Each structure stands twice: as structure tokens, then as C-alpha cells.
Amino acid sequence: MKIKLFYLIACALFTTITNAQTYAKNGMVVSDNSAASKVGTEILKKGGNAIDASIATAFALAVTHPQAGNIGGGGFLVFMKSDGNATTIDFREKAPLKATTNMFLDKDGNLIAGSNHNGLQSVGVPGTVAGLYMAHKKYGKLPWASLVQPAVDLAENGVPLSYTLYKHALHYKKESEFMANYFTNEKGEITQMDEIWKQPVLAATLKEIRDNGKDGFYKGKVAKEIARFMKKNDGLITLKDLAKYEAVERAPLKGTYKGHDIFVMPPPSSGGVALLEMMNIMELADFNKAPFNSTPYVHLVAEAMRRAFADRAEHLGDPDFNLNMPLEKLTSKEFAKNRYNNIDWQKASVSDSTKYGQIYDGTNTTHLSVLDKDGNAVSLTYTLEHSYGSRLGSPKLGFIFNNEMGDFNPQPGYTNSKGLIGSAANIIKPEKRMLSSMTPTIVAKDGKAVLVIGSPGGRTIINTVFQTVLNVIEFDMPIHMAIETMKIHHQWLPDRILYERGLLSPDTVKALEAMGHTMEPRGQLGRLMGITVDSDNKVYVGASDSSSPDGGAVGY
Ligand code: DON
């Protein structure tokens, strides 16, 4: 793994590297909000482990990064202990008991446009509090209340409203009555940039969780208000749904790449399976013939993505409802060989629109990475689905409900070239978890975590994490460079390569078009939060993506 001149030149020419690395000896937290990262680092300083810090950071993000940080959504946590063992916690939302397979279809069986992402019926039973609580119960060190308290303080005492949130305040106030009041100050006016923004109602909800743990959300006052609000406004979630919700500890999927171990989420994340399939395909490549960022390289990466996304669409869904998913096969070296061998080096393959695929989406989700002084690592991604989720919430609770029901395949049996998927594995069923692209990842070498990484970005998550992992372990890039450079996205259907504007030279774009690829420039793909370990010097090196305006790596 030598630093290669070609990608240094490519980076200098084609990407703007505006973020820097942060170095620390003892511990580090990287998240989408530097105040939240600081909360996590303070927990580490007090003797908390990586799990404690991730819980405190996640609660803090629910206050300071409300577009995706949440208690009303769900997510995944990958935990690698310093002894080399890894585990995962699945706190993905579930369809309510009253949900039905055809709930978003009209009388002719067609999807009512937007219905699966709007209104209270788009809300899945939230999983975040249950997931964080389970992580603490099984692996935490410091008292639970001490991990929730910093978020209570941030909500109660307030935070200066950032430029980003100020813009959101102006934009989202039109979306719903809840959003119209969300960013207001004591005078009932929109909080100005840099003015202290307080959330007393959210603070009261967080206190219930602080004092009563999981039950503070799923039973008692908060649960009763969720159920009342849902019933009054045509939502489906009941007290029974809340009382029944459980996070699940699942064995991670483990892959390998040239001497590294890669720990990822199993389904209901599709990200882990797809990441391992693509890494296995890349392991077969000769990078002398496909140098970084060259036409054959982009072709290879895109073809690997196309194949992994087709398999994702065909096979993956909630494991509790799909007992025979071919996970071992999809993540095997043998299968990758087969996939690699049918790549035509001269020509783009064609995504068959009568089969599988899914649309691009990229509003919001958030990722945090943590390493503690003992080398325990946490990679946590959680989401409300869209930015500010359903944009709905009870004014008595102060938090936002997700709109995650939109991640199910809404129209059974119907897949189109625009990317709607109809495969059976991910159709709506009561109490089912919707398929996710979130891909929290930990890469290890010799039993020690060396890279903790993840991203928001809908289906682009899988691909931006994939390319960042490759950048670090194949091309030996420092973490900030790996995060900033080389991101394309192909997801089988629609059949086209999205590439970050400025990434590829016009000649490369033309050459790829001549091979049959449809090329579409985009703004930023992904918003990665990562930590690498310089094992020789025992230093943690962290970086938050420059596209995250309030993000930060904080170490000590
Ligand atoms: O779980 C998923 O795959 C999606 N709900 C994530 C949504 C997302 O990342 C949107 N934006 N950045």
C-alpha cells in the first residue's frame, strides 16, 4: 500500500480538499455536529467507553442536528471491542401493526405519488431510544442518566443557531405547523442566526428518557402522547406498537480485503452485503490496468455497483420475514469471481428494467464514528429518512417523527426503469423492518480497528462508504483525502453513473459515454465521518466531510 502519485495528482486537480485531519492520542468522536462530538469526547474523558460516547453523541445530535439526529427515527450500530470481537445493534424502525401491503396504492393498485413519504402514515415505529438503551445495557460503562444529561442541557440551555439551521428554519417553516413552530424563540419568532435556540419541550421528553430509560419513550407519558397524537391525526402507531418495539443484537457480517477484516451490518441493512460484494469484486482487479480515477477504473467501480445493487434489490429485506436470503453466497469470494468475470471491459452492461433497481435519494441521515483509549470502536448511522423526516411531531413532545415507511417497496411486483422496486423481500408487512442503505462500517487489521466510517445519502451511502474504504485500504489515502475524493454512484436502476461535478475530466466522461454509460454530474455525494488509526504511533486521525457545515472531529 504505497501512496500513489496518480491519485495525489488527481486529488490536487479534481477535488477541493477543504477539511483537515484531527489527531488525538486517547479517544475521538467524529460527527455531523462539533458540539455533539464534544459531548462524546467529554464522556470519553470521564472514563466512558466508545459505546457510552456514541450514545451521548447520538442524543446530543437529536438536539443540535435535528435534520437527522433523532429520537423519532432509527438506525444501526456496529461495535468492535478491543479484544477483536464485533457485534451490531439493529434499531431500524418497524411498520406499525395496522400497516398493510397496499396501504400506499390507489384502487387500481398504483402508488399514490408521495403518499409513502408524507403524513403520519409514513412514520415507522421509532427504534433509536431502544437501540441506544440496549447498547448501554449490554456494553456501556457510565450511568445511563449521565449519557442523556448533556442532551438535556443542550436542549434546555440552548445552542447558538448555526447558519445551516437558520436557513432550514426559514425553509421548513412552510412544511407543517410543527415545523413552523420548531425553530421559534420565546417571542414566537424564528430564531435568528447565532441567537440561542432553546428546546424546552424536547428537554422534558429527554428527561423522561434519562429517568426511565427505554420505558421513558415506549411506555408512560411520552408513549401515551405519541399514541394520542397518532390517533387524532390519522396515524397508525399505537401504544401496543410502542410497547412491542425491541432493538435486536445481530451478529455482524464479516468480509475480508487483502489482509483486512471488514465488519458491517447484516439485513435489514442492505449496505453491508453490497459493500462486501463490491470489495470482493475489487479484490480481483489489477489496478495497474485500471489506475485510480481512469476510465477503466470508473467503469469497473460502476459495474461492481450495478451488480451489487441488482442483487440488493432482488434478495434483501427484513431477516425476520425473509428467512432464506442468500447472504453467504452474495458475500462469498466465489460469487464475486462470477460477477467480476462477466464485466465487459469495453462496454457498459445494461440494467434490465424488467428486473430490479431503486431510485436515488439523498436528503438526510447522519453518521458518527468513535474510538476510545482502549481501541473499542463504534460506527453508528441513524436517520429520519428525509431531512426532518415527516416534518411532523407532537407539540407536546418536541421531536420529529421519521418517514421511513417510504423505504419499503410500495407497489408489490412493480419495478420500473426509473427505479421503483417491487420485489417481495421488502414489501410492507405489519411489524416488518424496511430495507435500509445505511452502512456503518469498521475495518480491522490483526484484530484491531483501523478505520471507522459511515455516511448519510440514501442509496449513495453504500457507494460512498465503499469508495472511502477502498481509498484508505487499497490506495493508502489519509482519511480526509479518502473522504473528499473519488465518489461516483451507480445503483442498477436508473441506469446511469452520477459523479461529483469536477471529479472526472471531460475526456474521461466522453470515454465512459462511448462505452455506453450515461453520465450525470452531481453536487456532493455522501457526507462521511471517519477515523483511522496510525497503529505505529498510536494516534487516532479523524476527519469530517467538508460538506458537513457544522461537523467536527473532536479528540483528546
Ligand atoms: O435507511 C435508509 O437507507 C434511508 N432511509 C436513508 C435516508 C438517507 O440517507 C437520506 N439522506 N441522506
Residues whose N, C-alpha, C, O or C-beta is under 5 A from the ligand:
A	BS01	DON	D361 G362 T363 N364 T365 T383 E385 D407 L435 S436 S437 M438 P456 G457 G458
